[in-house]
């Protein structure tokens, strides 16, 4: 394909084919929103998507689905959407709100509906579609084991896409704007379990024991303090201790104290620094308190790094899609297992703004009152179309 001119013409044809499909996509989004399923349980969701696709799909990574649209042979661009909801009780008051303790609180229902609309539009182009489009409906983005990792080392690896792209709604970005920046845009994410073991004693006689609670408390403070002394403050990195467990009685020094923490970094070297830091702090604090300390690392996803050429081409095409590139660079210490697809091919993830859209009440992702507007289905579909074309011209 020629560079920019033919790419823009193809994008215009895709956009024209998306438009009449949006009412059905919005209706699909509402059905999906009303019936969320948790990670690795998305059987109804996957079956519903399969019925709506214009071509046959195949099962992947358990409850996932992949469908190829366009040429049967040759290179393909993979476009990803996520299937799973969250264990959140919805409080939006929408007529299509989910019942019970599950909710699409991260926009996955919108992403799926948008990708179905794009797949239908691509199929309608027939022989005009120059390169295959792999519509990838990924299970388990919100929980481990990661659906993206399973696909990257399984079915999608065998299909060997040339590029993998995706889009995610975001309530902190302005409506009509899309953030699509080169380099690291989401952080790596690791979990650690920290355990201190001491010697129990009566709380009135702490000198006769070794207090793991005090050791753990000092380690928590030291981890936060040292993270800000080991990592360049101009680079994104976060330590968050979210679980503390110890003891059963207020007047007993317990034997054991435990914490769980997350480590996030935008740069690979900072990821290594955080991992090393936890071990050093725990060892030092344990020695100072006469306790035994241990750390178990649970490795998560790497940083999500947008390919510079893809990001540049995508930004040029956003205006053709009726959207604007975000005016300031957007990076977040949030993480996304989409980053695992970087094992296969260059990546591009775009963030589609919601703030200021008609009727939208600003709420953070994963909030029980977050209700993404129906109009976002079209915005995400147009963004995905621009990314698909960007992959062809970059």
Secondary structure, DSSP 4 states (H G I P E B T S, - for coil): --SHHHHHHHHHHHHHHHHTTHHHHHHHHHHHHHT---TT--HHHHHHHHHHSSS--EEETTTEEEEEES-SSS-EEEEEEE---BS----S--TTPPPSS-B--SSHHHHHHHHHHHHHHHHHHGGG--SEEEEEEES-SSSSSPHHHHHHTTHHHHHT-SEEEEEEEEEEEETTEEE--SEEEE-EEEEEEEEEE-B-EEGGGGGGSB-HHHHHHHHHHHHHHHHHHHS-TTS-EEEEEEEEEE-S-TTEE-SEEEEEEEEEESSHHHHHHHHHHHHHHHHHHHHHHT-EEEEEEE-----EEE-HHHHHHHHHHHGGGT-EE-SS---BS---GGGGGGGTSEEEEEEEEEET-TTPPP--TT-TT----THHHHHHHHHHHHHHHHHHH-
